Amino acid sequence: MAGRPARVLRGAGRPAWALMTTTESTPAVAPPVRSPGQRRRTPAAGGERPLRLVVVTTIIVAILVLVAWPIVAALLGSLHDWNPLNGTYRWVGLANYHRLFADPVFWTSSVNTVVFMAGAIIGRVVLGMALAYAIYSRLTRAKTLFRTLFYLPTVTPIVAVAYVWRLMYNPQFGAVNSIFGFDVNWLYDSRFALPAVMVMTIWKDFGFAVILYLAGLYSLRADVLEAAEVDGAGAWARFRRVIWPMLRPTTLFVVVTSMIGYLQAFVQVFVLTAGGPGDSTSLISYLIYQQAFVKYDFGYASAAAFVLFIGTALLTMLSFRAQSGPWRGRAHR
């Protein structure tokens, strides 16, 4: 038709054999289809397989040797009259547990452990939250300096911290009595010994709570805080009704990890008071040490250790359940 450009056919001007070569002699071949179980094997993947087996086997062996076997050994030892000094290992069944639950020292140590754990957790949460909120506020400068200073006690060895606080609690030349004007024999008075150990523990551990709460504060949604400020909420109202509820997952983590750690607290009691005066600062972990390495009654100590293990395991399960519960859902809304 006139005025219409001629259509150029593909392959026009090429010889017939060239067209046959490109169309007939080389039919399209579909790529091979691999089954889902087939994987492309490469030299790198083949070399990684032995390494994976070695790593997994090492981890399994380490768990069996360092975790599973001590638990089984403690359970079996708690069912025996066990004294490694004279080679005694005689089956007694549940006699060690009967002795344990009938021992007033065990119940005193249990009450001390609960009181110590509760006081240390409350002090750690309150002090950690207050200092973290102070650093987070707009009025505070040198935030990095304060974060570093508050975290230093956490990375300091607890033995060194305990010995320093032992000198500070000295009734004659200690810094605590000198600064505050007290006349108290902190570590040798049953009324003040356990609170003194709790204060040292809070000072040692509050820095970790500060860092966790700071991380939680900096992750809060800015639009929620701005909306509360626009609505006329004061600083205390914003903290009580907005910030604190949004920090519940962080508080849960701090509380549960502190519970697990303080159930096993030992070094501060060993260095500061050695469980005294009397049994006023004896914790379950210190009772286990006394029975095992002073009296060499490993059967009784194993029974106490297994009871402590059950309590710690229950708290761990509680932590996982709570983190997957309603608080976790609120944190992600």
Contacts in CASP RR format, 6 or more apart in sequence:
PFRMAT RR
TARGET T0000
AUTHOR 0000-0000-0000
METHOD contacts of the structure
MODEL  1
MAGRPARVLRGAGRPAWALMTTTESTPAVAPPVRSPGQRRRTPAAGGERP
LRLVVVTTIIVAILVLVAWPIVAALLGSLHDWNPLNGTYRWVGLANYHRL
FADPVFWTSSVNTVVFMAGAIIGRVVLGMALAYAIYSRLTRAKTLFRTLF
YLPTVTPIVAVAYVWRLMYNPQFGAVNSIFGFDVNWLYDSRFALPAVMVM
TIWKDFGFAVILYLAGLYSLRADVLEAAEVDGAGAWARFRRVIWPMLRPT
TLFVVVTSMIGYLQAFVQVFVLTAGGPGDSTSLISYLIYQQAFVKYDFGY
ASAAAFVLFIGTALLTMLSFRAQSGPWRGRAHR
11 18 0 8 1.000
11 19 0 8 1.000
34 40 0 8 1.000
39 45 0 8 1.000
71 309 0 8 1.000
73 302 0 8 1.000
74 302 0 8 1.000
74 305 0 8 1.000
74 306 0 8 1.000
74 309 0 8 1.000
75 302 0 8 1.000
75 306 0 8 1.000
76 302 0 8 1.000
77 89 0 8 1.000
77 298 0 8 1.000
77 299 0 8 1.000
77 302 0 8 1.000
78 96 0 8 1.000
78 97 0 8 1.000
78 299 0 8 1.000
78 302 0 8 1.000
78 303 0 8 1.000
78 305 0 8 1.000
78 306 0 8 1.000
79 91 0 8 1.000
79 92 0 8 1.000
79 93 0 8 1.000
79 94 0 8 1.000
79 96 0 8 1.000
80 89 0 8 1.000
80 90 0 8 1.000
80 91 0 8 1.000
80 92 0 8 1.000
80 93 0 8 1.000
80 299 0 8 1.000
81 88 0 8 1.000
81 89 0 8 1.000
81 90 0 8 1.000
81 91 0 8 1.000
81 92 0 8 1.000
81 95 0 8 1.000
81 96 0 8 1.000
81 299 0 8 1.000
82 88 0 8 1.000
82 89 0 8 1.000
82 297 0 8 1.000
82 298 0 8 1.000
82 299 0 8 1.000
82 302 0 8 1.000
83 296 0 8 1.000
83 297 0 8 1.000
83 298 0 8 1.000
84 296 0 8 1.000
84 298 0 8 1.000
85 296 0 8 1.000
96 299 0 8 1.000
96 300 0 8 1.000
96 302 0 8 1.000
96 303 0 8 1.000
97 303 0 8 1.000
97 307 0 8 1.000
99 300 0 8 1.000
99 303 0 8 1.000
100 106 0 8 1.000
100 300 0 8 1.000
100 303 0 8 1.000
100 304 0 8 1.000
100 307 0 8 1.000
105 279 0 8 1.000
105 282 0 8 1.000
105 287 0 8 1.000
106 284 0 8 1.000
106 287 0 8 1.000
106 304 0 8 1.000
108 279 0 8 1.000
108 282 0 8 1.000
109 279 0 8 1.000
109 282 0 8 1.000
109 283 0 8 1.000
109 284 0 8 1.000
109 286 0 8 1.000
109 287 0 8 1.000
110 284 0 8 1.000
112 194 0 8 1.000
112 279 0 8 1.000
112 280 0 8 1.000
112 281 0 8 1.000
112 282 0 8 1.000
112 283 0 8 1.000
113 262 0 8 1.000
113 263 0 8 1.000
113 265 0 8 1.000
113 283 0 8 1.000
113 284 0 8 1.000
113 285 0 8 1.000
115 194 0 8 1.000
116 194 0 8 1.000
116 197 0 8 1.000
116 198 0 8 1.000
116 201 0 8 1.000
116 262 0 8 1.000
116 265 0 8 1.000
116 283 0 8 1.000
117 258 0 8 1.000
117 259 0 8 1.000
117 262 0 8 1.000
117 263 0 8 1.000
117 265 0 8 1.000
119 198 0 8 1.000
120 198 0 8 1.000
120 201 0 8 1.000
120 202 0 8 1.000
120 205 0 8 1.000
120 258 0 8 1.000
120 262 0 8 1.000
121 255 0 8 1.000
121 258 0 8 1.000
121 259 0 8 1.000
121 262 0 8 1.000
123 202 0 8 1.000
123 206 0 8 1.000
124 202 0 8 1.000
124 205 0 8 1.000
124 206 0 8 1.000
124 209 0 8 1.000
124 254 0 8 1.000
124 258 0 8 1.000
125 209 0 8 1.000
125 251 0 8 1.000
125 254 0 8 1.000
125 255 0 8 1.000
125 258 0 8 1.000
127 202 0 8 1.000
127 206 0 8 1.000
127 209 0 8 1.000
128 206 0 8 1.000
128 207 0 8 1.000
128 209 0 8 1.000
128 210 0 8 1.000
128 213 0 8 1.000
129 209 0 8 1.000
129 213 0 8 1.000
129 247 0 8 1.000
129 251 0 8 1.000
131 146 0 8 1.000
131 150 0 8 1.000
131 206 0 8 1.000
131 207 0 8 1.000
131 210 0 8 1.000
132 209 0 8 1.000
132 210 0 8 1.000
132 211 0 8 1.000
132 212 0 8 1.000
132 213 0 8 1.000
132 214 0 8 1.000
132 217 0 8 1.000
133 213 0 8 1.000
133 217 0 8 1.000
133 239 0 8 1.000
133 243 0 8 1.000
134 140 0 8 1.000
135 143 0 8 1.000
135 146 0 8 1.000
135 147 0 8 1.000
135 210 0 8 1.000
135 214 0 8 1.000
136 214 0 8 1.000
136 217 0 8 1.000
136 218 0 8 1.000
140 146 0 8 1.000
147 210 0 8 1.000
147 211 0 8 1.000
147 214 0 8 1.000
150 206 0 8 1.000
150 207 0 8 1.000
150 210 0 8 1.000
150 211 0 8 1.000
151 207 0 8 1.000
151 208 0 8 1.000
151 210 0 8 1.000
151 211 0 8 1.000
153 161 0 8 1.000
153 203 0 8 1.000
153 204 0 8 1.000
153 205 0 8 1.000
153 206 0 8 1.000
153 207 0 8 1.000
154 204 0 8 1.000
154 205 0 8 1.000
154 207 0 8 1.000
154 208 0 8 1.000
156 204 0 8 1.000
158 204 0 8 1.000
158 267 0 8 1.000
158 268 0 8 1.000
159 267 0 8 1.000
159 271 0 8 1.000
161 200 0 8 1.000
161 203 0 8 1.000
161 204 0 8 1.000
162 200 0 8 1.000
162 267 0 8 1.000
162 268 0 8 1.000
162 271 0 8 1.000
162 272 0 8 1.000
163 271 0 8 1.000
165 200 0 8 1.000
165 203 0 8 1.000
165 272 0 8 1.000
166 187 0 8 1.000
166 271 0 8 1.000
166 272 0 8 1.000
167 174 0 8 1.000
167 175 0 8 1.000
168 174 0 8 1.000
168 175 0 8 1.000
168 176 0 8 1.000
169 176 0 8 1.000
169 186 0 8 1.000
169 187 0 8 1.000
169 196 0 8 1.000
169 272 0 8 1.000
170 177 0 8 1.000
171 177 0 8 1.000
171 183 0 8 1.000
171 184 0 8 1.000
171 185 0 8 1.000
171 186 0 8 1.000
171 188 0 8 1.000
176 182 0 8 1.000
176 186 0 8 1.000
177 183 0 8 1.000
177 184 0 8 1.000
184 192 0 8 1.000
185 192 0 8 1.000
186 192 0 8 1.000
186 193 0 8 1.000
186 196 0 8 1.000
187 193 0 8 1.000
187 196 0 8 1.000
187 272 0 8 1.000
187 273 0 8 1.000
188 277 0 8 1.000
189 277 0 8 1.000
190 276 0 8 1.000
190 277 0 8 1.000
190 278 0 8 1.000
190 280 0 8 1.000
193 272 0 8 1.000
193 273 0 8 1.000
193 276 0 8 1.000
193 277 0 8 1.000
193 280 0 8 1.000
193 281 0 8 1.000
194 280 0 8 1.000
194 281 0 8 1.000
196 272 0 8 1.000
197 268 0 8 1.000
197 269 0 8 1.000
197 272 0 8 1.000
197 273 0 8 1.000
197 281 0 8 1.000
200 268 0 8 1.000
200 272 0 8 1.000
201 262 0 8 1.000
201 265 0 8 1.000
201 268 0 8 1.000
204 268 0 8 1.000
205 258 0 8 1.000
209 254 0 8 1.000
212 250 0 8 1.000
212 253 0 8 1.000
212 254 0 8 1.000
213 247 0 8 1.000
213 250 0 8 1.000
213 254 0 8 1.000
215 250 0 8 1.000
216 247 0 8 1.000
216 250 0 8 1.000
217 243 0 8 1.000
217 247 0 8 1.000
220 243 0 8 1.000
220 246 0 8 1.000
220 247 0 8 1.000
221 246 0 8 1.000
224 242 0 8 1.000
224 246 0 8 1.000
225 238 0 8 1.000
225 242 0 8 1.000
225 243 0 8 1.000
228 237 0 8 1.000
228 238 0 8 1.000
228 241 0 8 1.000
228 242 0 8 1.000
229 238 0 8 1.000
233 241 0 8 1.000
233 242 0 8 1.000
245 330 0 8 1.000
246 330 0 8 1.000
246 331 0 8 1.000
248 327 0 8 1.000
248 330 0 8 1.000
248 331 0 8 1.000
249 323 0 8 1.000
249 327 0 8 1.000
249 328 0 8 1.000
249 330 0 8 1.000
249 331 0 8 1.000
252 319 0 8 1.000
252 322 0 8 1.000
252 323 0 8 1.000
252 327 0 8 1.000
253 319 0 8 1.000
253 323 0 8 1.000
256 315 0 8 1.000
256 316 0 8 1.000
256 318 0 8 1.000
256 319 0 8 1.000
256 322 0 8 1.000
257 319 0 8 1.000
259 315 0 8 1.000
260 312 0 8 1.000
260 315 0 8 1.000
260 316 0 8 1.000
260 319 0 8 1.000
263 284 0 8 1.000
263 285 0 8 1.000
263 308 0 8 1.000
263 311 0 8 1.000
263 312 0 8 1.000
263 315 0 8 1.000
264 285 0 8 1.000
264 308 0 8 1.000
264 312 0 8 1.000
265 283 0 8 1.000
265 285 0 8 1.000
266 283 0 8 1.000
266 285 0 8 1.000
266 286 0 8 1.000
266 289 0 8 1.000
269 275 0 8 1.000
269 281 0 8 1.000
269 282 0 8 1.000
269 283 0 8 1.000
269 285 0 8 1.000
269 286 0 8 1.000
270 286 0 8 1.000
270 289 0 8 1.000
272 281 0 8 1.000
273 280 0 8 1.000
273 281 0 8 1.000
275 281 0 8 1.000
275 282 0 8 1.000
275 283 0 8 1.000
275 286 0 8 1.000
276 282 0 8 1.000
282 290 0 8 1.000
284 304 0 8 1.000
284 307 0 8 1.000
284 308 0 8 1.000
285 308 0 8 1.000
287 304 0 8 1.000
288 301 0 8 1.000
288 304 0 8 1.000
288 305 0 8 1.000
288 308 0 8 1.000
289 301 0 8 1.000
291 297 0 8 1.000
291 298 0 8 1.000
291 299 0 8 1.000
291 300 0 8 1.000
291 301 0 8 1.000
291 304 0 8 1.000
292 298 0 8 1.000
292 301 0 8 1.000
292 302 0 8 1.000
END
